[in-house]
């Protein structure tokens, strides 16, 4: 119904007796309200395990890259209430859905791929979900967390036994750009994730769309990027994790290097993000991890720092600890679907 038609019919109502006028106004108001609708996201070639459900009325966007101290990204979704009111909902589905997407990146100058996992009952619950951006290692791609480490199956098991909250996983593909030392504003991998992928995801999916419901983490080189982004954009992420994160003095200039950023962190406006760093006993990334943790401890920045008695810099080590990683990311989020805010446009 157009606005003009609505106004015309309301004008007609004013000449009717009071009771009938009130009744007709109420009926028309209901007819003019937009009813929520859902659509199925088109998967790129090679999409696995079915499609994902869009935010009602949404479409993918491509944000103009602007990386700075206070990020302009991730403002697409409505901010949920600070304490969402509980509503009754019981999820009977056992599996979530994983879908692959691709787009032409202005920042990267090439096609960028990313994978999104949504938990069971994402579409049927009518809820908004918190999410984690999980980045892969230097020789892998956006499929590593689900294909090799089975993070999707771990979430489903955790939801079923009540140990993990329902959450969305966003897994960007790094390609060549993530392995380069390009930090020029508008051309870096930081820009791809913060100003292209995150705004698109928050427009396409029912996410919380605020710092409390957004976290980031990564493996090896992905851990480097996770801490770079979290420490440079304190307004963006409520938690950051690095699983055998690979740090080195030559990885980046001081303004972008987590080793330097860890020594200069200041939290005047923002509560420090929750921090997790882990490695196995025989991890070759230890020479960078040890001074990084030391800098955080020196600055009295709280965190969870895990040294496991066994483990090397390899997928089998990370896969064995995926449930612990997800428990860290999901610690502050509700385990009940009913406690999640409603997905409303």
C-alpha positions in Angstrom: 0.0 0.0 0.0 1.4 3.4 -1.0 1.6 6.3 1.5 -0.7 8.3 -0.7 -3.4 5.6 -0.7 -3.1 5.3 3.1 -3.6 9.0 3.6 -6.6 9.1 1.2 -8.4 6.2 3.0 -7.6 7.8 6.4 -9.3 11.0 5.2 -12.4 9.1 4.3 -12.5 7.5 7.7 -12.8 10.9 9.5 -16.4 11.4 8.3 -17.6 8.1 9.8 -19.1 7.7 13.2 -16.5 7.4 16.0 -16.7 3.7 16.6 -16.6 2.6 13.0 -13.9 5.1 12.2 -11.7 3.8 15.0 -12.3 0.2 13.8 -11.4 1.0 10.2 -8.3 3.0 11.1 -7.0 0.0 13.1 -7.7 -2.3 10.2 -5.9 0.0 7.7 -3.0 0.5 10.0 -2.5 -3.2 10.2 -2.7 -3.5 6.4 0.0 -0.8 5.9 2.5 -2.4 8.2 5.2 -4.3 6.3 5.1 -8.0 7.1 8.5 -9.6 7.7 9.5 -11.9 4.9 12.4 -14.2 4.4 14.4 -15.1 1.3 17.0 -17.7 0.5 20.5 -16.4 -0.2 21.9 -17.4 -3.6 25.0 -19.5 -3.0 28.1 -19.2 -5.1 29.2 -22.2 -7.1 30.5 -24.8 -4.8 28.2 -23.9 -1.9 27.9 -26.7 0.7 25.0 -27.9 2.8 22.3 -25.6 1.4 21.5 -21.9 1.4 21.3 -19.3 4.2 18.4 -17.1 5.1 18.6 -13.4 4.5 17.6 -10.6 6.7 14.1 -9.6 5.5 14.3 -7.2 2.6 18.1 -7.2 2.5 20.7 -7.5 -0.2 24.5 -7.7 -0.3 26.4 -4.4 -0.1 29.9 -3.4 -0.8 31.2 -0.8 1.6 33.7 1.9 0.6 37.0 1.1 2.3 37.9 3.4 5.1 40.1 1.9 7.7 40.8 4.1 10.8 41.0 4.1 14.5 37.2 4.1 14.9 35.8 1.8 12.3 32.9 2.9 10.0 32.0 -0.7 9.3 29.4 -3.0 10.8 26.5 -0.7 11.3 24.0 -2.5 9.0 22.0 -4.5 11.6 19.7 -2.9 14.2 21.3 -3.0 17.7 19.5 -5.4 20.0 18.4 -4.5 23.5 21.1 -4.6 26.1 19.2 -7.3 27.9 17.0 -9.1 25.4 13.6 -10.2 26.7 13.2 -14.0 26.8 10.7 -15.5 24.5 9.7 -19.1 24.2 11.3 -21.1 21.4 12.5 -24.6 21.3 14.9 -25.6 18.5 14.3 -29.2 17.1 16.8 -29.0 14.2 20.1 -30.8 14.6 22.2 -29.2 11.8 23.0 -25.7 10.7 23.9 -24.6 7.2 27.1 -23.6 5.5 27.2 -21.4 2.4 30.0 -20.0 0.3 29.9 -16.5 -1.2 32.1 -14.5 -3.5 32.2 -10.9 -4.7 34.5 -8.5 -6.6 36.5 -6.7 -4.0 37.4 -3.0 -4.5 40.1 -3.3 -1.9 41.7 -6.5 -3.1 41.2 -5.8 -6.8 40.1 -9.4 -7.3 37.4 -11.9 -6.3 37.2 -12.5 -2.6 35.4 -15.6 -1.2 34.0 -16.1 2.3 32.0 -18.8 4.0 29.1 -18.4 6.5 27.8 -21.0 8.9 24.4 -20.4 10.5 23.3 -22.6 13.5 20.3 -24.9 13.6 16.9 -23.0 13.6 18.5 -19.8 12.3 15.7 -19.3 9.8 12.8 -20.7 11.9 13.6 -19.0 15.2 13.1 -15.4 14.0 16.1 -14.4 16.2 19.3 -12.3 15.8 22.5 -14.2 16.5 26.0 -13.2 17.7 28.9 -14.1 15.4 32.6 -14.7 15.2 34.9 -13.8 12.4 37.3 -16.8 12.1 40.4 -16.5 9.8 42.4 -19.3 8.4 46.2 -19.9 8.3 48.5 -18.8 5.5 48.3 -21.9 3.4 44.6 -22.6 3.8 41.3 -20.9 2.8 37.9 -20.0 4.0 36.9 -23.7 4.4 39.6 -24.6 7.0 37.4 -24.0 10.1 34.6 -26.2 8.9 36.1 -28.6 6.4 39.3 -29.5 8.3 38.5 -28.5 11.9 34.7 -29.3 12.0 33.8 -26.1 13.9 30.2 -26.4 12.6 29.8 -29.9 14.1 31.4 -28.7 17.4 28.8 -25.9 17.6 25.9 -28.3 16.9 27.2 -30.7 19.6 27.6 -27.9 22.1 24.1 -26.5 21.4 22.6 -30.0 21.8 24.3 -30.6 25.2 23.8 -27.0 26.4 27.5 -26.1 26.6 27.6 -23.6 23.6 25.3 -20.8 22.5 23.9 -20.7 19.0 26.2 -18.5 17.0 27.1 -17.6 13.4 30.6 -18.2 12.0 32.0 -15.9 9.3 35.1 -17.2 7.6 36.8 -14.8 5.2 39.1 -16.2 2.5 42.5 -14.4 2.6 43.9 -15.3 -0.8 47.2 -13.7 -1.7 46.4 -10.4 0.0 46.3 -11.9 3.5 49.9 -13.1 3.0 51.3 -9.8 1.8 52.6 -6.9 3.8 50.2 -4.4 2.3 48.8 -2.1 4.9 47.8 0.9 2.8 44.4 2.2 3.8 41.9 1.0 1.3 44.0 -1.8 -0.1 44.8 -4.1 2.8 43.2 -7.3 4.1 42.1 -5.4 7.1 40.0 -3.3 4.8 38.5 -6.3 3.1 37.3 -7.8 6.4 36.2 -4.7 8.2 34.7 -2.6 5.4 33.5 -5.1 2.9 32.8 -8.5 4.4 31.5 -7.4 7.8 29.0 -4.8 6.5 27.8 -7.3 3.9 27.2 -10.0 6.5 25.4 -7.7 8.9 23.1 -6.6 6.1 22.5 -10.1 4.8 22.1 -12.0 8.1 20.2 -11.5 11.3 23.1 -10.6 13.6 23.3 -8.5 16.7 25.3 -5.9 14.8 27.1 -4.4 17.7 30.4 -4.9 19.6 28.8 -7.2 22.2 27.7 -9.6 19.6 30.8 -9.5 17.3 34.2 -11.3 17.9 37.2 -12.2 15.9 39.9 -14.9 15.9 42.3 -16.8 13.7 44.9 -19.5 13.3 48.5 -18.7 12.6 48.6 -15.8 10.1 44.9 -15.4 10.7 45.7 -14.9 14.4 48.0 -12.1 13.4 45.2 -10.4 11.5 42.7 -11.0 14.3 44.8 -9.1 16.8 45.8 -6.4 14.3 42.1 -5.6 13.7 40.9 -6.0 17.2 43.7 -3.8 18.7 43.4 -1.1 16.0 39.6 -1.0 16.2 38.6 -1.3 19.9 35.1 -0.3 19.1 34.5 -3.3 16.9 35.1 -6.6 18.8 34.2 -7.7 22.3 36.7 -10.7 22.2 39.7 -11.7 20.1 41.5 -15.0 19.9 44.8 -16.3 18.4 45.4 -20.0 18.0 49.2 -20.3 17.4 49.2 -16.7 16.1 52.2 -16.0 14.1 53.9 -12.7 15.2 57.2 -11.3 14.0 58.8 -7.9 14.1 59.0 -7.8 10.3 55.4 -8.8 9.8 54.1 -5.2 9.7 55.0 -1.6 10.5 54.6 -0.7 14.2 51.2 0.9 13.6 49.9 -2.4 12.4 52.1 -5.0 14.2 50.4 -6.7 17.2 53.7 -7.0 18.9 53.9 -3.2 19.0 50.2 -2.6 19.5 50.2 -4.8 22.6 52.7 -2.4 24.3 50.6 0.7 23.6 47.0 -0.4 24.2 44.9 2.2 26.0 41.3 1.6 26.9 40.0 5.0 27.9 36.8 4.7 26.0 36.3 0.9 25.6 36.4 -2.0 27.9 39.3 -4.3 26.9 38.2 -7.2 24.7 38.4 -10.6 26.2 41.6 -12.2 25.0 42.7 -15.8 24.3 46.1 -17.0 23.1 47.2 -20.6 22.9 49.9 -22.8 21.4 51.2 -26.3 21.8 54.5 -27.2 23.4 56.3 -27.7 20.1 54.8 -24.8 18.1 57.4 -23.0 16.0 55.4 -19.7 16.4 56.6 -19.6 20.1 59.3 -16.9 19.6 56.6 -14.4 18.6 53.9 -15.5 21.0 56.0 -15.3 24.2 56.9 -11.6 23.9 53.3 -10.8 22.8 51.9 -12.3 26.0 54.6 -10.7 28.1 53.6 -7.3 26.7 50.0 -7.8 27.6 50.8 -9.0 31.1 53.1 -6.0 31.6 50.3 -3.7 30.6 48.0 -5.6 33.1 45.7 -6.6 30.3 43.7 -9.7 31.4 43.5 -12.7 29.1 43.5 -16.4 28.8 47.0 -17.7 27.9 47.2 -21.4 27.2 50.3 -23.5 26.8 49.2 -27.0 26.0 51.6 -29.8 26.9 51.6 -31.3 23.4 51.0 -29.9 20.0 52.7 -28.5 16.9 51.8 -25.8 14.4 49.3 -27.9 12.5 45.6 -28.6 11.9 45.4 -31.6 14.1 46.4 -29.6 17.1 43.9 -26.8 16.4 41.1 -29.2 15.6 41.6 -31.0 18.9 40.9 -27.7 20.8 38.0 -26.3 18.7 35.4 -26.9 21.4 37.6 -24.9 23.9 38.0 -22.1 21.3 34.2 -21.9 20.7 33.5 -22.0 24.5 35.8 -18.9 24.8 34.0 -17.1 22.0 30.6 -18.0 23.2 31.2 -17.3 26.9 29.2 -14.1 27.1 26.3 -15.1 24.8 23.0 -16.7 25.8 22.7 -20.4 25.4 19.0 -20.2 25.1 17.3 -19.3 21.7 14.6 -17.7 23.7 17.1 -15.2 25.2 18.1 -13.9 21.8 16.7 -10.7 20.5 14.1 -10.8 17.7 15.1 -10.4 14.1 13.1 -7.3 13.1 13.7 -4.9 10.2 
